[in-house]
């Protein structure tokens, strides 16, 4: 069969395609809905479990080490992990974030999804990196102090400087990379939001 | 608002009966991969069924169905890593690019299957909003109805439809390619 090209023909061609849709029975939809709810529950639980793991590891350090700076660093890292878990809880799960929005106009729905992603990415410093930074810095300085207090430390100043220098630089690099990548992604999302706003403003 | 589970179930069945084939075409236009397409169709059906608890009849069933379906598909675009790495373009950008790339002019007319294949590939290059407009246009909706679903003014929809018609006429005349220059 051939096609001779006109707007009407194209519409007819489009609408006359055979459908492969197999409607989902309502009972199956109920099961899928329950499964989705369970999946969201387990995902939230995993996020909290990760925070609990950090708390446990640095809690161990807190009690294991006597050095004040190490303990202070461990304590602040624990506080940072708890703060991050609280922020995740406050921002809600991915599924809940779109609850009530599914029947909004497409532009409104898509814009709000982009805004949410942009805000999450641009504020990554505030809710993901900064809560950990002070604790990590103090923890590392405390470790450095602990190593320097050892009797034979003066024999290995070069090695100590190298190891801690690389560790500090590595941590700072990871923080900077995460921050930069997220800022770049947020900028890209902003340009998409601007395009939607321009479309919305068209008479 | 539908008070009971049964009313939601009935609305879902009515929606699938009336708009099922259009939802299938929508899923094909969003997902080239067969398995992803099946997942998207299931997600659209699940979103629809769940949404009917909040259906307040302030808009028609058709508008509601298309909104929910397109929003579910747009969410898929946002979630999909593969789609994130793909650059999506607007109708305006395509028009500025001058429409069509080099094409095979040997055939006077091309096969129906080829036309549809190219049409799907073309639609899959578009950003979500323009994708929604062209899909609703292909379903035979007028500018006012498309505006109601998408949230942009009917005047702007009419401008977009004009662009769509121009681009489609150019692209699908004598076997035009879907490639974007």
Interface residues (C-beta under 8 A of the other chain):
Chain A: X1 X2 X3 X4 X5 X7 X10 X11 X13 X14 X15 X17 X19 X20 X21 X23 X24 X26 X29 X32 X33 X36 X98 X100 X101 X102 X103 X104 X105 X106 X107 X108 X109 X110 X113 X114 X117 X192 X195 X196 X199 X200 X202 X203
Chain B: X9 X12 X13 X16 X20 X21 X23 X24 X25 X41 X42 X45 X46 X47 X49 X50 X51 X54 X55 X64 X67 X68 X70 X71 X72 X74 X75 X78 X90 X109 X110 X111 X112 X115 X116 X119 X127 X128 X129 X132 X138 X139 X140 X148 X149 X150 X151 X152 X153 X155 X156 X159 X165 X168 X169 X172 X173 X174
